[in-house]
Amino acid sequence: MTAGPGRFLLKPFPGEGNPAGVTIVGSIARRADTLSVRYEVRGNLSKLSIPAAAKAPRRKDRLWEETCFEFFLGTADSARYREFNLSPAGHWNAYRFDRYREGMREEPAFTSFPFAVRIGPDALELSMELDVGKIIPAMETIEAGVAAVVKTVKGGTNYWALTHPGPRPDFHRRENFALGFPPGQSP
């Protein structure tokens, strides 16, 4: 596990290649009860299928069926974890799980999820600050996984993550929660 705040580089699932020719980097950091997350997609965005900005962003299911940014949070010594989905359209959702892919339900601690999206000809940036204290006590070490689902205009889907430990793309595997943030972590 990598300790502390820092930058990340997501990799496409082996064998999928990178038909859109983009790079996905970002940063994630913890400061007390705040977790800051930022994604940057760089390259020729005209090859990506990016959902249009919603007039009224809302909590929405199945965001992973389009281009979507995801992160997962758990704590050491617990099988429970949360999944967060962020659409470039502004829609969002947060789920809690009792253990690997079991007990999925919406996380009630969040009723809104404000985040910023900026899209230019060769860059898409998404950033947010999450009040992680609503779900993880300050004295707990956070284990985080960062991922993205990228759709191309030709209809392909690519799965990006920090690591790909299994034979298929699977962001829920705990081996993907490769970033660690001890209590009191600050940049």
C-alpha positions, -999 to 999 in steps of 0.1 A, spaced: 0 0 0 12 35 -8 11 58 22 0 94 22 -14 119 -3 -2 118 -38 -7 116 -74 -19 85 -92 -17 71 -128 -45 48 -139 -38 20 -163 -62 4 -187 -70 -33 -181 -43 -55 -198 -53 -65 -233 -78 -37 -238 -52 -12 -250 -60 25 -251 -80 31 -283 -88 67 -273 -51 74 -267 -57 92 -234 -39 93 -201 -57 94 -167 -39 109 -138 -50 126 -106 -45 131 -69 -61 120 -37 -53 134 -3 -68 133 32 -68 163 56 -86 155 89 -122 147 78 -118 159 42 -108 137 13 -98 156 -19 -100 137 -51 -90 150 -86 -90 132 -120 -75 145 -152 -81 129 -185 -56 142 -211 -56 136 -249 -79 138 -278 -113 139 -261 -131 137 -294 -126 99 -292 -144 96 -259 -181 94 -252 -186 120 -225 -221 125 -212 -234 161 -216 -237 183 -186 -270 177 -168 -293 207 -161 -301 192 -127 -274 168 -115 -288 141 -91 -282 108 -75 -284 82 -102 -278 45 -105 -257 26 -131 -234 55 -139 -207 30 -148 -226 22 -180 -212 55 -194 -178 73 -189 -176 75 -151 -150 81 -124 -150 59 -94 -133 56 -61 -136 31 -33 -130 36 4 -125 10 31 -107 8 64 -80 -16 76 -93 -48 93 -129 -44 79 -145 -60 49 -170 -31 46 -163 -5 20 -180 23 0 -181 29 -38 -184 65 -52 -195 71 -88 -191 105 -105 -203 112 -140 -189 141 -161 -226 150 -165 -227 159 -128 -247 129 -117 -234 109 -87 -240 80 -64 -224 64 -33 -230 29 -22 -220 8 9 -211 -28 9 -209 -53 38 -181 -73 21 -169 -80 -14 -198 -72 -37 -224 -81 -10 -250 -60 7 -249 -32 -18 -272 -3 -9 -271 35 -13 -250 53 13 -275 75 32 -248 98 47 -247 118 15 -277 136 0 -257 158 -24 -223 154 -39 -210 187 -53 -180 184 -76 -165 205 -104 -161 193 -140 -141 212 -166 -140 200 -202 -117 214 -229 -106 201 -263 -78 180 -248 -85 178 -211 -113 168 -187 -108 176 -151 -131 165 -122 -124 176 -86 -142 173 -53 -139 174 -16 -157 147 4 -166 150 41 -152 115 48 -159 120 85 -195 112 78 -186 76 71 -151 69 85 -140 81 119 -109 103 120 -89 77 139 -93 51 112 -68 45 84 -85 48 50 -77 24 22 -86 38 -12 -89 25 -47 -93 48 -77 -107 38 -111 -125 50 -142 -148 35 -169 -141 51 -203 -165 48 -232 -153 56 -267 -174 71 -295 -170 39 -314 -188 20 -286 -159 4 -268 -155 4 -230 -122 5 -212 -116 -1 -175 -89 19 -158 -75 14 -123 -44 16 -102 -39 -21 -105 -56 -50 -122 -50 -81 -100 -77 -104 -115 -84 -120 -148 -112 -95 -155 -117 -58 -146 -130 -57 -110 -126 -25 -91 -141 -40 -60 -112 -63 -52 -94 -52 -20 -60 -55 -38 -72 -24 -58 -74 -3 -26 -37 5 -30 -36 40 -14 -35 45 23 -43 75 45 -35 72 82 -54 92 108 -44 128 109 -29 126 74 -23 160 59 -6 172 26 
